[in-house]
């Protein structure tokens, strides 16, 4: 990857679904100070695959032990049979140790995949102690994988009551729960309940327990329906990996899902998060100045009409240039 020609070759092979080039590119994305590489990478993809439609991004989140990995493994198995001409990728985030900083990356042990099948790709990431359930580089990895695969699944680390990061980079997000995971008060006080587009009650091995949790969740959602995005009840799926129940219905729902979230809003949200993490209130203050000057709007019209798609790398470069000028001015003063 020392020359443009080498990057061009890697991108060409990656777009065919070859796993080694994909892994090599992702490893480079997951390094610090990778702006220049990302610029070259996405420019190369654009030149080789212009105007290609990005794949659907599916977020899978939930509490530890809800069975997210096992459920995803079963979805993969069925996907290969139900969608023979489609491709899917999985990015699984595993928790990192607060003491050593290391991660076991155990999610992959629950998912059995055919080695040489280019229709499916699995990548593990440590959380690096980030809050929200994702890795600092997950967003850019997802942007890359969308260019290759029809469906990109993100499995977060086990989360608590208010971590919603995955919903910000997903076209559709699922909250995975297990039977008797809490009463109605527990459901209602969870901020994350307002975010997912759909819910999954997993481990429904015992019918009566599953039904009890299903009706409890349904009544809770009915209670908070007015503050939900569409003011309508989201779908609730009952699944069991052990009994192979409900998973086909879930997969069919995903394969036929057609809505896409505004990628410009996603870009703005991720830029703000990066600025907040890197530069704190100082950076956010400069960002707000740019917003007031209409430099960076969530949706902008180009001269020919229609939506102008924001380039993350271009906006990041503009911001870095401005903040460096601000720092230089402060040093002079």
C-alpha positions as CSV (number, residue, x, y, z in Angstrom):
1,X,0.0,0.0,0.0
2,X,3.0,2.3,-0.6
3,X,1.7,3.7,-4.0
4,X,-1.4,4.7,-5.7
5,X,-1.1,1.8,-8.0
6,X,-1.0,-0.6,-5.0
7,X,-4.1,1.0,-3.4
8,X,-5.9,0.8,-6.7
9,X,-5.2,-2.9,-6.9
10,X,-6.3,-3.4,-3.3
11,X,-9.5,-1.5,-3.9
12,X,-10.2,-3.4,-7.1
13,X,-9.9,-6.7,-5.3
14,X,-11.8,-5.5,-2.3
15,X,-14.8,-4.5,-4.4
16,X,-14.9,-8.1,-5.6
17,X,-15.3,-9.2,-2.0
18,X,-11.8,-10.6,-1.6
19,X,-11.2,-10.8,2.2
20,X,-7.5,-10.2,2.5
21,X,-7.5,-6.8,0.6
22,X,-10.6,-5.8,2.7
23,X,-8.8,-6.7,5.9
24,X,-5.7,-4.9,4.8
25,X,-7.6,-1.7,4.0
26,X,-9.6,-1.8,7.3
27,X,-6.3,-2.2,9.3
28,X,-5.1,1.0,7.7
29,X,-8.4,2.8,8.5
30,X,-8.0,1.7,12.1
31,X,-4.7,3.6,12.6
32,X,-4.3,7.1,14.0
33,X,-3.9,10.1,11.7
34,X,-5.5,8.3,8.8
35,X,-7.1,11.3,7.1
36,X,-4.8,11.3,4.0
37,X,-5.3,7.5,3.5
38,X,-9.1,7.9,3.8
39,X,-9.1,10.7,1.2
40,X,-7.1,8.5,-1.2
41,X,-9.2,5.4,-0.4
42,X,-12.7,6.9,-1.0
43,X,-11.5,8.8,-4.1
44,X,-10.2,5.5,-5.5
45,X,-13.5,3.8,-4.7
46,X,-15.4,6.6,-6.4
47,X,-13.3,6.3,-9.5
48,X,-13.7,2.5,-9.7
49,X,-17.3,2.4,-8.6
50,X,-19.0,5.8,-9.4
51,X,-22.5,6.5,-8.3
52,X,-22.8,3.1,-6.6
53,X,-25.6,2.8,-4.0
54,X,-24.4,2.2,-0.4
55,X,-25.5,-1.0,1.3
56,X,-28.1,-1.0,4.1
57,X,-26.6,-0.6,7.6
58,X,-28.2,-2.6,10.4
59,X,-27.3,-2.0,14.0
60,X,-27.7,-4.8,16.6
61,X,-27.5,-3.7,20.2
62,X,-28.7,-4.9,23.6
63,X,-27.6,-5.8,27.1
64,X,-24.8,-8.3,27.7
65,X,-26.0,-11.9,27.4
66,X,-29.1,-11.1,25.3
67,X,-27.8,-13.5,22.6
68,X,-26.8,-10.9,20.0
69,X,-23.8,-12.9,18.6
70,X,-25.7,-16.2,18.4
71,X,-28.7,-14.5,16.7
72,X,-26.4,-12.9,14.2
73,X,-24.7,-16.2,13.5
74,X,-28.0,-17.8,12.7
75,X,-29.0,-14.8,10.5
76,X,-25.7,-15.3,8.6
77,X,-26.5,-19.0,8.0
78,X,-30.0,-18.2,6.6
79,X,-28.7,-15.2,4.6
80,X,-26.5,-17.5,2.4
81,X,-29.6,-19.5,1.5
82,X,-32.2,-16.8,1.3
83,X,-30.1,-14.2,-0.6
84,X,-27.8,-16.1,-2.9
85,X,-26.9,-13.0,-5.0
86,X,-26.4,-10.6,-2.1
87,X,-23.4,-9.9,0.1
88,X,-23.2,-9.1,3.8
89,X,-20.5,-7.9,6.2
90,X,-20.4,-7.9,10.0
91,X,-18.5,-5.6,12.3
92,X,-18.6,-6.9,15.9
93,X,-17.4,-4.7,18.8
94,X,-16.0,-6.5,21.8
95,X,-15.4,-4.9,25.2
96,X,-11.8,-3.9,26.1
97,X,-10.2,-4.4,29.5
98,X,-10.0,-1.4,31.8
99,X,-6.8,-2.8,33.2
100,X,-4.8,-4.2,30.2
101,X,-6.7,-2.5,27.4
102,X,-6.9,-5.8,25.6
103,X,-9.9,-7.6,24.2
104,X,-10.8,-11.3,23.8
105,X,-12.8,-10.6,20.6
106,X,-15.1,-13.5,21.6
107,X,-18.1,-12.5,19.3
108,X,-16.5,-14.4,16.4
109,X,-16.7,-17.7,18.3
110,X,-20.5,-17.6,18.1
111,X,-20.5,-17.1,14.3
112,X,-19.5,-19.9,12.0
113,X,-18.8,-18.7,8.5
114,X,-17.6,-20.4,5.3
115,X,-14.0,-19.4,4.8
116,X,-13.8,-18.9,1.1
117,X,-17.3,-17.4,0.5
118,X,-16.8,-13.8,-0.7
119,X,-20.5,-13.1,0.0
120,X,-19.9,-12.7,3.7
121,X,-17.2,-11.0,5.7
122,X,-16.6,-10.7,9.5
123,X,-14.5,-8.1,11.3
124,X,-13.9,-7.8,15.1
125,X,-13.0,-4.6,16.8
126,X,-12.1,-3.8,20.4
127,X,-14.2,-1.0,22.0
128,X,-11.0,0.7,23.2
129,X,-13.0,1.8,26.3
130,X,-15.2,4.1,24.2
131,X,-18.7,4.7,25.5
132,X,-21.7,4.1,23.3
133,X,-21.0,0.6,22.2
134,X,-18.7,1.4,19.3
135,X,-15.0,1.7,18.4
136,X,-13.5,5.1,17.5
137,X,-12.9,3.9,13.9
138,X,-16.2,1.9,13.4
139,X,-17.9,4.7,11.4
140,X,-15.1,4.9,8.8
141,X,-14.9,1.1,8.5
142,X,-18.7,1.0,8.0
143,X,-18.5,3.7,5.3
144,X,-15.9,1.5,3.5
145,X,-17.9,-1.7,3.8
146,X,-21.1,-0.1,2.5
147,X,-19.3,0.3,-0.8
148,X,-18.8,-3.4,-1.2
149,X,-21.6,-5.2,0.6
150,X,-25.4,-5.0,0.2
151,X,-25.9,-5.4,4.0
152,X,-23.6,-4.3,6.8
153,X,-24.4,-5.4,10.3
154,X,-22.9,-3.7,13.4
155,X,-23.0,-5.6,16.7
156,X,-22.2,-3.4,19.6
157,X,-20.8,-4.4,23.0
158,X,-23.3,-5.1,25.6
159,X,-24.9,-1.7,26.5
160,X,-26.9,-0.2,29.3
161,X,-29.8,2.2,29.3
162,X,-28.8,5.2,27.2
163,X,-26.0,4.3,24.7
164,X,-27.4,5.1,21.3
165,X,-24.3,5.5,19.1
166,X,-25.1,2.6,16.8
167,X,-28.5,4.2,15.8
168,X,-26.6,7.2,14.5
169,X,-24.8,5.3,11.8
170,X,-27.4,2.7,11.0
171,X,-30.3,2.8,8.6
172,X,-32.2,0.5,10.9
173,X,-31.3,-0.5,14.5
174,X,-32.6,-3.3,16.6
175,X,-32.6,-3.6,20.4
176,X,-32.1,-7.2,21.4
177,X,-33.7,-8.1,24.8
178,X,-34.4,-11.3,26.6
179,X,-37.6,-12.6,28.4
180,X,-38.2,-11.1,31.8
181,X,-35.5,-8.5,31.3
182,X,-37.4,-6.0,33.5
183,X,-40.8,-4.6,34.3
184,X,-42.6,-1.8,32.6
185,X,-40.9,0.9,34.7
186,X,-37.5,-0.6,33.7
187,X,-38.5,-0.4,30.1
188,X,-39.8,3.2,30.3
189,X,-36.8,4.7,32.1
190,X,-34.4,3.4,29.5
191,X,-33.6,6.2,27.1
192,X,-32.6,3.7,24.5
193,X,-36.2,2.5,24.2
194,X,-37.0,5.7,22.1
195,X,-34.3,5.0,19.5
196,X,-34.5,1.6,17.8
197,X,-36.6,1.1,14.7
198,X,-37.4,-2.4,15.8
199,X,-37.2,-4.7,18.9
200,X,-36.1,-8.3,19.2
201,X,-37.1,-10.5,22.2
202,X,-34.4,-13.2,21.9
203,X,-34.1,-16.5,23.7
204,X,-37.8,-17.2,23.4
205,X,-37.3,-20.9,24.2
206,X,-40.2,-21.0,26.6
207,X,-43.4,-19.7,25.0
208,X,-45.2,-18.4,28.1
209,X,-42.2,-16.3,29.3
210,X,-41.7,-15.0,25.8
211,X,-45.4,-13.9,25.4
212,X,-45.3,-12.2,28.9
213,X,-42.3,-10.1,27.9
214,X,-43.8,-9.4,24.4
215,X,-47.0,-8.0,25.8
216,X,-45.2,-6.0,28.5
217,X,-42.9,-4.4,25.9
218,X,-45.8,-3.8,23.5
219,X,-47.8,-2.0,26.2
220,X,-44.8,0.1,27.2
221,X,-44.2,1.2,23.6
222,X,-47.9,2.0,23.4
223,X,-47.5,4.3,26.4
224,X,-44.5,6.2,24.9
225,X,-45.8,6.0,21.2
226,X,-46.3,9.8,21.0
227,X,-42.5,10.5,21.4
228,X,-41.4,7.8,18.9
229,X,-40.1,9.0,15.5
230,X,-43.2,7.9,13.4
231,X,-45.6,8.0,16.4
232,X,-46.4,4.3,15.6
233,X,-45.5,1.1,17.3
234,X,-42.2,-0.4,16.0
235,X,-42.1,-4.1,15.0
236,X,-41.3,-6.6,17.8
237,X,-39.8,-10.0,16.8
238,X,-39.7,-13.1,19.0
239,X,-36.7,-15.3,18.2
240,X,-35.0,-18.4,19.5
241,X,-31.7,-19.7,18.1
242,X,-32.2,-23.0,20.0
243,X,-35.6,-23.6,18.4
244,X,-34.8,-21.9,15.1
245,X,-37.9,-19.7,15.7
246,X,-38.7,-16.3,14.3
247,X,-35.4,-15.8,12.6
248,X,-36.6,-16.2,9.0
249,X,-39.3,-13.5,9.6
250,X,-36.6,-11.2,11.0
251,X,-34.3,-11.8,8.0
252,X,-37.2,-11.2,5.5
253,X,-37.9,-7.9,7.3
254,X,-34.3,-6.8,6.9
255,X,-34.0,-8.0,3.2
256,X,-37.2,-6.0,2.3
257,X,-36.4,-2.9,4.3
258,X,-36.1,0.0,1.9
259,X,-35.7,3.2,4.0
260,X,-32.4,4.9,4.2
261,X,-31.3,7.6,6.7
262,X,-29.9,10.9,5.5
263,X,-26.2,10.4,5.1
264,X,-25.5,14.1,5.3
265,X,-27.0,14.3,8.8
266,X,-25.0,11.2,9.7
267,X,-21.8,12.9,8.4
268,X,-22.5,16.1,10.5
269,X,-23.3,14.0,13.6
270,X,-20.0,12.0,13.3
271,X,-18.0,15.1,12.6
272,X,-19.4,16.8,15.7
273,X,-18.6,13.7,17.8
274,X,-15.0,13.7,16.5
275,X,-14.6,17.4,17.2
276,X,-16.0,17.0,20.7
277,X,-13.6,14.1,21.5
278,X,-10.5,15.8,20.0
279,X,-11.0,19.5,20.8
280,X,-13.7,19.6,23.4
281,X,-15.7,22.9,23.9
282,X,-13.1,24.9,22.1
283,X,-13.7,22.8,18.9
284,X,-17.4,22.9,19.3
285,X,-17.4,26.7,19.6
286,X,-15.5,27.0,16.3
287,X,-17.9,24.4,14.7
288,X,-20.9,26.6,15.8
289,X,-19.3,29.6,14.1
290,X,-19.0,27.6,10.9
291,X,-22.7,26.6,11.2
292,X,-23.8,30.1,11.7
293,X,-21.9,31.0,8.5
294,X,-23.9,28.2,6.7
295,X,-20.5,26.5,5.8
296,X,-21.8,23.2,6.9
297,X,-25.5,22.4,6.6
298,X,-27.0,18.9,7.1
299,X,-28.6,19.2,3.6
300,X,-27.3,21.5,0.9
301,X,-28.5,22.0,-2.7
302,X,-26.0,21.9,-5.6
303,X,-26.3,24.3,-8.5
304,X,-28.0,21.6,-10.6
305,X,-30.7,21.0,-8.0
306,X,-31.1,18.0,-5.7
307,X,-29.1,16.9,-2.6
308,X,-25.4,17.7,-2.4
309,X,-23.7,14.8,-0.6
310,X,-21.2,16.0,2.0
311,X,-17.7,14.5,1.9
312,X,-16.5,13.7,5.5
313,X,-12.8,14.0,4.6
314,X,-13.4,17.3,2.8
315,X,-15.3,18.7,5.8
316,X,-12.7,17.4,8.2
317,X,-9.9,19.0,6.2
318,X,-11.8,22.4,6.2
319,X,-12.3,22.2,10.0
320,X,-8.6,21.3,10.7
321,X,-7.4,24.2,8.5
322,X,-9.7,26.6,10.4
323,X,-8.8,25.4,13.9
324,X,-5.1,25.5,13.1
325,X,-5.5,29.1,12.1
326,X,-7.4,29.8,15.3
327,X,-4.7,28.2,17.4
328,X,-2.0,30.2,15.6
329,X,-3.9,33.5,16.2
330,X,-4.3,32.6,19.9
331,X,-0.5,32.0,20.2
332,X,0.2,35.4,18.6
333,X,-2.1,37.1,21.0
